[in-house]
Amino acid sequence: MTDMLKTLTPADVAARMKAGEMILIDIREADEFAREHVAGSRPAPLSGMTGETLGHDKPVVFTCRTGNRTGVNAAKLAACAPGEAYVLEGGLEAWKAAGLPVRQDRKAPLEIMRQVQMTAGGLILLGAALGLLVHPGFWGLSAFVGAGLFVAGATGFCGMATLLAAMPWNRTAKAA
């Protein structure tokens, strides 16, 4: 449970959505939503939310992948809700665990942050392997990527994510 918003179970939210009593708002980014989301949910990425209300006349339930993002940002979400607002307990993962319907598009690109993690991890492993097998200078690649990850965490700007978002395979997710 969050300080600002009460939690509802996936079964309760599903029943209320089916009855037309609630709107489920997915606060994940567009690339995450495009790949997989609760059937009937509406996208409203947290990064684009301002202090303005979402403009719905029904109570809203916010969700993310696991419930962590909604919990951490409960005050901001409550401020954006026009009236009653709740959080989906456990997020999309709990919804799936309850056997409730989701929409998946496995053709959609992986989420940008997963791509960043895979690319960074691969480059670090490559730098370590080449440093061990070819020349110690290749360890600089691992150090460079590690420094980039540190800067991304400290500043909130990830150059690798920006670069990956511009790649051809991610262009359809940006437009979605």
Backbone hydrogen bonds, N-H to C=O, Kabsch-Sander energy under -0.5 kcal/mol:
donor,donor_aa,acceptor,acceptor_aa,energy
2,T,5,L,-1.4
6,K,85,A,-0.7
8,L,87,V,-2.4
13,V,9,T,-2.4
14,A,10,P,-2.8
15,A,11,A,-2.2
16,R,12,D,-2.2
17,M,13,V,-2.8
18,K,14,A,-2.4
19,A,15,A,-1.7
20,G,17,M,-1.4
21,E,16,R,-2.9
22,M,16,R,-0.8
23,I,59,P,-2.0
25,I,23,I,-0.6
25,I,61,V,-3.4
26,D,24,L,-0.5
26,D,42,R,-3.1
27,I,25,I,-0.6
27,I,63,T,-2.7
33,F,29,E,-2.5
34,A,30,A,-2.6
35,R,31,D,-1.1
36,E,32,E,-1.8
37,H,103,R,-2.2
39,A,101,P,-1.5
41,S,38,V,-2.3
42,R,24,L,-2.8
44,A,26,D,-2.6
46,L,27,I,-2.7
48,G,45,P,-1.4
49,M,45,P,-0.5
49,M,46,L,-1.2
54,L,80,C,-2.1
60,V,84,E,-2.1
61,V,23,I,-2.7
62,F,86,Y,-2.8
63,T,25,I,-2.4
71,G,67,G,-1.8
72,V,68,N,-2.7
73,N,69,R,-1.7
74,A,71,G,-1.1
77,L,73,N,-2.5
78,A,74,A,-2.8
79,A,75,A,-1.8
80,C,76,K,-1.3
81,A,77,L,-1.1
86,Y,60,V,-2.2
87,V,6,K,-2.3
88,L,62,F,-2.8
89,E,8,L,-3.0
89,E,87,V,-0.6
91,G,88,L,-1.7
92,L,64,C,-2.6
93,E,65,R,-2.8
94,A,90,G,-1.4
95,W,91,G,-2.0
96,K,92,L,-2.6
97,A,93,E,-2.1
98,A,94,A,-1.6
99,G,96,K,-1.8
100,L,95,W,-1.9
103,R,37,H,-3.4
104,Q,102,V,-0.5
105,D,35,R,-2.8
108,A,105,D,-1.7
115,Q,111,E,-2.1
116,V,112,I,-2.6
117,Q,113,M,-2.4
118,M,114,R,-2.5
119,T,115,Q,-2.8
120,A,116,V,-3.1
121,G,117,Q,-2.4
122,G,118,M,-2.4
123,L,119,T,-2.6
124,I,120,A,-2.4
125,L,121,G,-2.5
126,L,122,G,-2.6
127,G,123,L,-2.7
128,A,124,I,-2.3
129,A,125,L,-2.8
130,L,126,L,-2.9
131,G,127,G,-2.1
132,L,128,A,-1.7
133,L,129,A,-2.8
134,V,130,L,-2.7
135,H,130,L,-1.9
138,F,135,H,-2.0
139,W,136,P,-1.7
140,G,137,G,-1.6
141,L,138,F,-1.5
142,S,138,F,-0.8
143,A,139,W,-2.1
144,F,140,G,-2.7
145,V,141,L,-2.3
146,G,142,S,-2.4
147,A,143,A,-2.5
148,G,144,F,-2.2
149,L,145,V,-2.3
150,F,146,G,-2.1
151,V,147,A,-2.5
152,A,148,G,-2.4
153,G,149,L,-2.2
154,A,150,F,-2.3
155,T,151,V,-2.7
156,G,152,A,-2.2
158,C,156,G,-0.5
159,G,157,F,-0.6
162,T,158,C,-2.0
163,L,159,G,-2.4
164,L,160,M,-2.9
165,A,161,A,-2.3
166,A,162,T,-0.9
166,A,163,L,-0.6
167,M,164,L,-1.4
170,N,167,M,-1.8
171,R,167,M,-0.6
171,R,168,P,-0.9
174,K,170,N,-1.7
175,A,171,R,-1.4
176,A,172,T,-1.1
